[in-house]
Amino acid sequence: MKTQFGKPMREHFLFNGSWVNMNHGSFGAIPKYVRDCLLEKQDLVETSPDAFIRYDYSKHLLESRKAVADLVHAPLGTIALIPNATSGIDTILRNLDYTARDHILSFSTVYGAAERTMLHLSETTGLNLTRIPLSYPLSDSEILSRFYNTVSQIREKDEDIKVAVFDTITFEPGVRMPFEALIAACRELGILSCVDGAHCVGQIPVNLSALEPDFFVSNLHKWLFVPRGCAVLYVPFRNQHLMRTTFPTSWGYRPKNAECRGQFRQTFEEQSEFETLFESFGTMDYSPFLCVADALRFRRRVCGGEGEIMRYNSELANKGGRVMAGILGTGILDNEEGTLTRGCSMVNVRLPVDLGGKLGEVGEWIAKALVRRHRTYVPVFVHAGQLWVRVSAQVYLDEGDFVFLGEALKGLCEEVGGGMRSSRASRL
């Protein structure tokens, strides 16, 4: 039976009574129902480890892959489950071949772990990294214009772009990218598109068959109520020959010039090399992979389905963010067209703090004070010389929670300002 959104929904989750979970976007949160399903899956393993891991796991994994494929509108044979989006981006980029003339193109808002993969590849292969600077608010057309101009500048030097990495929704600030148009631009320009959809599945709808990116990853443990860690890797059939190994390399790898004997798990005969490759990464707890259908079942039966969840969350983020901005006397981060927040369950609210080079230090103090004093947390970050918070809306929250957070932040910001004026900055 469907439960009313807001505070009544909290009975389905595991939060401590005093904890207000305003940062669903970082680590997600699972309902009690999904937690119970996870424990059942773990019990299946522990009652007969060899029997389950060697012979039964594959059919359970297939059920989850089918559920994900249906959700993102992709052929089953293009879908693999992986531990997290970071490992997906890493796997994609490390499987590609590079020369010293090649570039990986990204934006300055790229996720830090993905950027570190690129930097390591630059050290080991000699490839070039090119970042397109973004300082929001920007229109979608301006972002696309910078993308096209950067590609032209690189090609004028007789150099090439192997792959472009960009988000569906960036992490800081949490804004929507024009990823649909960027995928189309990559196709037009002959550049591989690697879409980091870490915040996508469960937050905004996606149709991969219509979009046709070259690669796509998304966490399922952030917005879909799947246990940590579980993510989807989509590789269309045309590009699966490029994905030759998992990281770490495991039983599914097939070397070109050598022969490996044996296999670890019994796989279905009809599975492709791609499906077999991503079936195993070595010994780990694969139980979260097996809970996708359970999470979707909860979302349908208790929450009313994907459409109702996304509609409630995006409306709450928009309204709640503006309420917070009113309390703080600031504003939310969006452009004139409203595309940065379109359909999103996250909102960025500016804090009334202007301390120049101390913003990062102050932001960390505010984040810790939220946990210690107010039993909540939101990411506090610097963007374009200003201090912001990224707030997540979710079905167990309501407008009153945004009022609570706004008032807590207002008090902390006033304390910061007073402390600085009284030369008590050392307390920060």
Secondary structure as GFF3:
##gff-version 3
##sequence-region A 1 428
A	DSSP	three_ten_helix	7	12	.	.	.	ID=ss1
A	DSSP	alpha_helix	24	27	.	.	.	ID=ss2
A	DSSP	alpha_helix	32	47	.	.	.	ID=ss3
A	DSSP	alpha_helix	49	51	.	.	.	ID=ss4
A	DSSP	pi_helix	52	56	.	.	.	ID=ss5
A	DSSP	alpha_helix	57	72	.	.	.	ID=ss6
A	DSSP	three_ten_helix	76	78	.	.	.	ID=ss7
A	DSSP	beta_strand	79	82	.	.	.	ID=ss8
A	DSSP	alpha_helix	85	95	.	.	.	ID=ss9
A	DSSP	beta_strand	102	107	.	.	.	ID=ss10
A	DSSP	alpha_helix	112	125	.	.	.	ID=ss11
A	DSSP	beta_strand	128	132	.	.	.	ID=ss12
A	DSSP	alpha_helix	140	156	.	.	.	ID=ss13
A	DSSP	beta_strand	160	167	.	.	.	ID=ss14
A	DSSP	alpha_helix	179	189	.	.	.	ID=ss15
A	DSSP	beta_strand	192	196	.	.	.	ID=ss16
A	DSSP	alpha_helix	208	211	.	.	.	ID=ss17
A	DSSP	beta_strand	215	219	.	.	.	ID=ss18
A	DSSP	beta_strand	231	234	.	.	.	ID=ss19
A	DSSP	three_ten_helix	237	242	.	.	.	ID=ss20
A	DSSP	alpha_helix	273	277	.	.	.	ID=ss21
A	DSSP	three_ten_helix	287	291	.	.	.	ID=ss22
A	DSSP	alpha_helix	292	301	.	.	.	ID=ss23
A	DSSP	alpha_helix	306	328	.	.	.	ID=ss24
A	DSSP	beta_strand	346	350	.	.	.	ID=ss25
A	DSSP	three_ten_helix	356	358	.	.	.	ID=ss26
A	DSSP	alpha_helix	359	374	.	.	.	ID=ss27
A	DSSP	beta_strand	380	383	.	.	.	ID=ss28
A	DSSP	beta_strand	386	392	.	.	.	ID=ss29
A	DSSP	alpha_helix	399	421	.	.	.	ID=ss30
A	DSSP	three_ten_helix	425	427	.	.	.	ID=ss31
###
